[in-house]
Amino acid sequence: MPTDIAGLTQLGSRADLPASPEAAVLERVPAPRAPSPYLVRFTAPEFTSLCPMTGQPDFAHIVFDYVPGDWLVESKSLKLFLHGFRNHGAFHEDCTLLIATRLVALLDPVWLRIGAYWYPRGGIPIDVFWQTGTPPEGLWLPDQGVPPYRGRG
């Protein structure tokens, strides 16, 4: 089944990194098997942003899972969006929820969850979890595979 990529502005061409997450262009493509419930997982094990107080880098391992409705996120635009956080100063919770809410607004998924496993700041790791609601019945939902903090890596 061919995929409709009409209107995509970044796939297949050079695209500069966005200056911020707000400046990033997230794009979507039609889901090939809607409305069949299946899980899509993206993992960003080297996510970075900046502490809004000190300007020092913060690091996280972010996993998000979603059940598509009519749309899939285009992966190159997702990568560029996540890179837009590199010079973005925000607390862990704000970064995590900004990612989740932008994806929900773009995709209108059946279900989405995000797990953001932040590396320690001041000796304390901060993990942030959010989801849109209850996962669909019968959905195979694997563990996100990120162990509790013990020197993650």
C-alpha positions as CSV (number, residue, x, y, z in Angstrom):
1,M,0.0,0.0,0.0
2,P,1.6,3.3,-1.0
3,T,2.0,6.0,1.6
4,D,0.8,9.5,1.0
5,I,3.7,11.8,1.6
6,A,2.3,14.8,-0.2
7,G,2.8,18.0,1.7
8,L,5.8,16.8,3.8
9,T,8.4,19.5,3.9
10,Q,11.4,17.8,5.6
11,L,11.4,14.1,4.5
12,G,13.9,13.5,1.7
13,S,15.5,16.9,1.8
14,R,18.0,18.8,3.9
15,A,16.4,20.3,7.0
16,D,18.1,22.6,9.5
17,L,17.7,22.0,13.2
18,P,15.0,24.1,14.7
19,A,16.0,26.8,17.2
20,S,13.4,25.7,19.7
21,P,10.6,23.2,20.1
22,E,8.1,25.9,19.3
23,A,9.9,26.6,15.9
24,A,9.9,22.9,15.0
25,V,7.6,21.6,12.3
26,L,6.0,18.3,13.3
27,E,4.5,16.5,10.4
28,R,2.2,13.5,10.0
29,V,1.3,10.8,7.5
30,P,-1.8,8.7,7.2
31,A,-1.9,5.6,9.4
32,P,-1.9,2.5,7.1
33,R,-4.1,0.3,9.1
34,A,-6.5,2.6,10.9
35,P,-8.5,1.8,13.0
36,S,-6.8,-1.5,13.8
37,P,-5.3,-1.1,17.3
38,Y,-1.5,-1.4,17.2
39,L,1.2,0.2,19.3
40,V,3.9,2.5,17.9
41,R,7.0,3.2,20.1
42,F,9.7,5.9,19.8
43,T,12.6,6.0,22.1
44,A,15.0,8.9,22.5
45,P,17.8,7.7,24.7
46,E,19.9,10.8,24.3
47,F,17.4,13.6,24.8
48,T,18.9,16.9,26.0
49,S,17.5,20.2,27.1
50,L,18.7,23.0,29.4
51,C,18.1,23.8,33.0
52,P,16.1,27.0,33.0
53,M,17.9,28.2,36.2
54,T,21.6,27.4,35.5
55,G,21.7,26.9,31.7
56,Q,23.4,23.5,32.3
57,P,22.4,20.5,30.1
58,D,19.8,18.0,31.3
59,F,19.7,14.5,29.9
60,A,16.8,12.1,29.6
61,H,15.8,8.7,28.2
62,I,12.4,9.3,26.7
63,V,10.0,6.6,25.6
64,F,6.6,7.3,24.1
65,D,4.0,4.8,22.9
66,Y,0.9,5.6,21.0
67,V,-2.0,3.8,19.3
68,P,-2.6,5.7,16.0
69,G,-6.0,7.0,15.0
70,D,-5.8,8.3,11.4
71,W,-2.2,9.6,11.6
72,L,1.4,8.6,12.3
73,V,4.1,11.1,13.3
74,E,6.7,11.4,10.5
75,S,9.9,10.3,12.2
76,K,12.3,12.8,10.7
77,S,10.1,15.7,11.8
78,L,9.9,14.1,15.3
79,K,13.7,13.8,15.4
80,L,14.1,17.5,14.5
81,F,11.4,18.5,17.0
82,L,13.3,16.7,19.8
83,H,16.5,18.3,18.8
84,G,14.8,21.6,19.2
85,F,15.0,21.2,22.9
86,R,18.8,21.3,23.0
87,N,18.9,25.0,23.6
88,H,15.5,25.2,25.3
89,G,15.4,26.0,29.0
90,A,12.6,24.3,30.9
91,F,12.0,22.0,33.8
92,H,11.8,18.3,33.3
93,E,8.0,18.2,33.7
94,D,7.5,21.0,31.2
95,C,9.7,19.4,28.5
96,T,7.9,16.1,29.0
97,L,4.4,17.5,28.8
98,L,5.3,19.8,25.9
99,I,6.3,16.7,23.9
100,A,3.2,14.9,24.8
101,T,0.7,17.7,24.1
102,R,2.3,18.6,20.8
103,L,2.0,15.0,19.7
104,V,-1.6,14.7,20.9
105,A,-2.5,17.9,19.1
106,L,-0.9,16.7,15.8
107,L,-2.1,13.1,15.8
108,D,-5.3,12.9,17.8
109,P,-4.2,9.3,18.8
110,V,-6.5,6.7,20.2
111,W,-4.0,6.6,23.2
112,L,-0.6,8.0,24.0
113,R,1.7,7.7,27.0
114,I,5.2,9.2,27.6
115,G,7.8,8.1,30.1
116,A,10.7,10.6,30.6
117,Y,13.5,9.1,32.7
118,W,15.7,12.1,33.6
119,Y,19.2,11.7,34.8
120,P,20.0,13.0,38.2
121,R,20.1,16.7,39.0
122,G,21.4,17.5,42.4
123,G,21.7,13.7,43.1
124,I,18.0,13.0,42.4
125,P,16.6,11.5,39.2
126,I,13.3,12.9,38.2
127,D,10.9,10.6,36.2
128,V,7.8,12.1,34.5
129,F,4.9,10.0,33.3
130,W,1.8,11.0,31.4
131,Q,-0.9,9.4,29.3
132,T,-4.2,10.3,27.6
133,G,-6.3,7.8,29.4
134,T,-6.8,4.0,29.6
135,P,-5.1,2.0,26.9
136,P,-7.4,0.2,24.5
137,E,-8.6,-3.2,25.7
138,G,-6.5,-6.1,24.4
139,L,-3.6,-3.9,23.4
140,W,-0.2,-5.6,24.0
141,L,1.6,-2.9,26.0
142,P,5.3,-3.9,26.7
143,D,7.2,-2.4,29.6
144,Q,9.1,0.7,28.6
145,G,12.4,-1.1,29.4
146,V,14.1,1.7,31.4
147,P,15.2,0.4,34.8
148,P,14.9,2.4,37.9
149,Y,17.9,4.7,38.3
150,R,21.2,2.9,39.2
151,G,23.6,4.6,36.8
152,R,21.4,4.5,33.8
153,G,23.0,3.8,30.5
